[in-house]
């Protein structure tokens, strides 16, 4: 028996751990919401809650198969709806003016329906009263909240909403946080925080320094994405030899929100007035193709692509920024010896990215890991160069 145990341990050590990380079937998504300071709804009235919650669920097009409830004494209500798609429940504490909501939804429409439900529930109970929001994927991945990066963890605590809106392309939110100051959140992903800007903004510094030199003169540098403006502000301040900087951002509302709620936007507005900074509202791929058609081949000093996460999904907004055709256009626009940088989200995307960049003409391809607490650790940045 001892020999068998020893052999078993050896076998475990020799296993390819990646071979065991096969994704499980998707079992939908799970939304958990907590609300406080509720005054818009009588939390002790089963009839009112049932009516309002059925209206919310109607927007998600789920099917209510049955429901049950319990009215507690002296106060409090629990309602559980059994859905064809799974379940929805609410528990109320009227004396504290708070409630807890649990919405588990399987099926192809689960994520979209939960996003609808979150908005409708926030409208019902008060957006500023939502003290906790968690969206969990079920089945397909394993996840947990780690404490390795305290700032990342603290984003979920001690926050207050400053602004929210839906643009043509995405949901935009601004929060004030205890740990990392004011943050910009696009589609639930933290983009910038005021306490990590400046000398502590390793991501912005790395995205710039990997393709720019302090002493070199650049006639034209382009940032694709980056409508939150920290990279633009950094380049304008730290690279005085950049004569013209263009930020090409597809979502104008991101730029305007950052100008309104972040001081970094004020500095960039002054540079726009001076003419050194230009903001173009357009898709990055089409903008670069227009430059090439206008005879700008071999004239661009550097390109920094500060886009959303690396997209293998062809339906993603950012998908056009990860194609061999896009990289070929960049290759043609770059001056000899110049390069571009781009964040690619996860180290295991390196091969997929490298293959596409290589198809676009690049043979000098590097991956650098940058410190980014907002993303929960390190973020890989690709930097590719055109041969001199």
N, C-alpha and C positions, 0 to 999 in steps of 0.2 A: 504493500500500500504506500509506503514512504517513497519507493522508487517511482510509482505511478504519479504521485503528487509532484515529485521533482520534475519528471518529464513534462507534466502538464504546465508547470510554471515556465519551463524553457520554451515550450510551444507558444505560450502567450507572449513572451518577450520577442519571439521571432516573427510574430504576426505583423503584416503590413497594416498599421493602424488606419490608414486612409481607406483600406478595403472594407473596413467595418463601418465606415461613415456613409453608408448608403442612405439617401433620403427616404424617410417613411412616407407613406401615402398622405396627402393633405387631408386633414379632417376639419377644415374650415378655419374660422377666426373667432376670437373671444374678446368682447369689449367689456371693460369694468369701469364704472363711473361712480364717483362719490360727490354729493352736493351738500352744501352747508348754507345757512342763512336764508332758507327758502321762505318766501312770503307770497309767491304767486299762486300756489296750490295749497289746498287744505290737506295736509299729510295724514290727517286722522279720518278722512272721508274715503271709504272704499269706493263709493259710487263715483266721486269726482276723479279719483286716480284711475279707475278702470276706464272711464270715458276718455280721458286725456291720453292714456297709454295706448289704447286701441287706435287713436288717431295717429300717434307716432308710428306704431307698427304698420298702419295702412300705407304710410309713405315708403316702407321697405318692401311691400308686396309679399310679405311672409304670410303663411296660412296658419291661423290659430285653430288647432284641433280641439283643445279643451283648456280649461283654466280652473284654478282653485285659489282660495284666499283664506286668510285668518285675520280677525280683528282682535287685537290684544286689549287687555284691561290693565290699567285705566286708559291706555292709549297705545297707538302703533298699529300698522297694517303691513301684512305681507301678501303679495299677489304673485302667483306663478302661472305663466302661460306656457302650455305645451304646444310647440310649433311643429309643423311638418319638417321644418329646417333645423329644429333643436328646441331651445327654450329661452324665455325671458322672465326675469324676476326682479321684484323691487321689495325692499325692506325700509320702513320709515320709522323715524324717531321724532314725532311731532314736538315733544318737549324741548328737543335740541334743534328743531327746524332743519333736520338733515335726513338724507336717505342714501341707500346703497343700491346700485343697479348692476345686474349681471345679464349679459346678452351673448349667448353662444349660438353661432350660426354656421352651419355647414353648407356646402354647395358652391357652385361657380360664382354666385353673386354675393358671397358672404362679405368680402371686404367692402365692396361698394355699398351694400345695405347697411353695414355697421357704421360706415362714414355718414350715411344719411341719418341713421338713428342718433348718432352722437350730436349732430347739428340740431336735430329736432328736440332732443332731450335738453340740450343747453338752452335752446330758445324757450322751452317750457319752464325749466327750473331756474334759469338765469346763468348766462355764460360765466360771469364773474364769480358765481357760486360753485363752480365746478372745481373741487379741491384736489381731485386725483383722476387721471385718465391713463388707462393701460389698454393697449391693443396687443393681443397675443396670438401668434400663429399656432394652430393645433395640429399635431401629428407630423407635419413635414420637416420640422426642425426641432432641435432641443435648445432651450435658451433659459437663462437665469440672470438675475440682476446682480452683478459683481461689484465689489467695493474696491477693486484695484485702482480705479480712477475716481477719486472722490468728487471731482467737479462733475463728472458725467452722472454719477449717482444723484448728486444734489440738484441736478436740473429738475428732477421729478418732485422736489420738495421746496417749500417756501417760495412759490412762484405767484406772480400776479399778472393777469392779462393786460397788455397795453393797447394792442390793436389786433384785429383779425379781418380778413377779407378773402374773397375768392376772385382770383384774376381769371383771364381766359385760359391760362395754362396750369394753374396750381393754387393751392391754399397757402396763404401768407399769414403768419402770426408773429407778433412781437410780445415777448414776456420780459418782466423784470425778475431776476433770480437772486437769491441770497448769496450763492456761491460764486457765480461767474458774471454777475452784472446783467445788463440787457442783452437779450439774445434774439436773433432772427431765425425763424423756423419755417422751412418750406416743405410742404407735404410731410410733416412730422419729423423732418430731419433738421437738426441744428446746423446753421451755416456759419454764423459769427457770434462772438460774445465780446462785450466791451472790455472785460478784464483780461482777455487773451489777445487783444490787439497790440499794436506797437512792437516793442522788443520781445514780447512774449508770444507773438504770433508766428510760431515756427513754420506753419504751413504756408502762410503768405510769403515769408522770407525765402523759404525753400523753392516755392514755385517760381520766384523771380530769379534768385541767384543761380539756379541750375541752367539758365539760358541767357543771362545777362552779365556783363562785366562792367564794373564801375568806371573804368577809364575809356571804354570804347564808345564811339559816337554812333547813335542809332537814329536814322532818319524817320523810321516808322516802326512802332511796336504795336501789336494787336493783342488784346485780351478778349477771348470768346467766352461768354458767360460773365461771371464776375460782376453782376449788377449790384451786388451788395457793397462793392467799391473798395474794400480794404487793399486788394492787390494793386488797384489803380493808384490809390493814395500812396502806397509804399513805393511804387516805381517812380512816381512823380517826385517824391521827396528824396529817395536814396540814389536815384540814377539821373542826375541832372543833364547827362548827355543824351537822354532820350528826347528828341526834338518834338515828336508827335506821338501821342498815345491814343489809340482807339479802343473803346470798350464796346463790343458788339453783344448786346443782350436781347434775348427774344421777348422777355417779359418786362414791359415798361413799368409795370406797377412795382416790381422789386426795386428798381432804381428810385422811384418816387417815394416809396415807403422808407427806404434807407436815408434819403435826403431829409425826410420829415422827422424820423425818430432816432437817428444816429448822427453824432457830431461829425463823423467821418464824411458824411454826405455834404456837409457845409464846405469842407476844404476842397472837395472835388468840384463843387459848384463854382468856386472861385477860379479853378483851373480851366473850367469850361469857358468862363467869361474871357479869360486870357487867350484862349485859342489853342492851348497846348494839349488839352484833353477834349476828345470828341466821344460822344455817346451815340451809337447807332442802334436803333431798335429794329432788329431783324434776326432771322435765323442765321447761325454761324456758318453753315455750309453754303447757303445761297450768297451771303455777303462775300465769302472768300472766292466763290466762283465769279462774282461780279468784278472783284479786283483783278482776277486773272484775265478776264475778258477785256478789262480796261488797260491792259498792257503793263501790269505791275509785276510780271514775272521776275524772279531773282532780285527783288527790291526790299523785301520785308526783313527787318533785322532780327525779330524774334516773335514767336506766337506763344501765348500762355492760355491754356484751355481750362478754365475754372468752371466746369460744367457739373451737372448732377451726376449721380453715381454711374459707374461703368455699365453700359446698357447692352446686354445681349438680346433684349426684347426689341424686336423691330417696330413695335407700336409705341415705344417710349418716346417722350419729347426729345430726349438727348440722343436717340439712336443714330441720327444723321452725323453725329460728331465722333462716331466710332467705326466708320466704314473705310475700307481701302481707298475708295474714291475720294473721300474727304482728306485722307492723309496724302494722297497723290497731289491734290490741289495745294495743300500746304507745302509739300516738297517743291513744287514748281514756283511758289511765291517766295520762298525763303532765299535770301542771298547765300552764296556759297559759304560754308563754314558756320552758318546760323542754325538755330534749332527751335524746337517747341517743347513745352512741358504740359503734362496733363495728369490729373489724378485719376486712378483706376480702381479705387475702393478697396480691393482685397488682393493680397499677394498671389492668390491662386488664379487671378485673371491675367497674370503676366504672359503666359503662353498665347492666350487668345489675342491680347493686345499686340504682342510682338509680331504675331503672324500677320495681322492686319496692317501694322505700320510698315512691315517689310514689303508687303504687297504694294504699298503706296510709294515705295522707292527708298526707304530709310534702311541703312545697314549699320548705323551706330545707334543702338538702343540700350538705354540703361534704366534701372529701377532703383529709386531711392526711398527709404522709409522715413517719413516725417512725423514728428510728434504732434498729435492733434487730440487734446483732451475732449473736445466737443464730440468727436466721433468715437470716443472710448479707447483711445490708445494711439497706435501708429497707422498712418495712411500712406499707401504706396503712390509715389509720383514717378511717372515715366518721363524721361527726357531723351529726345531723339535729335540727331544732327545730320545736316546735309553736308556731304564731303566738300572740302574746299576745292 
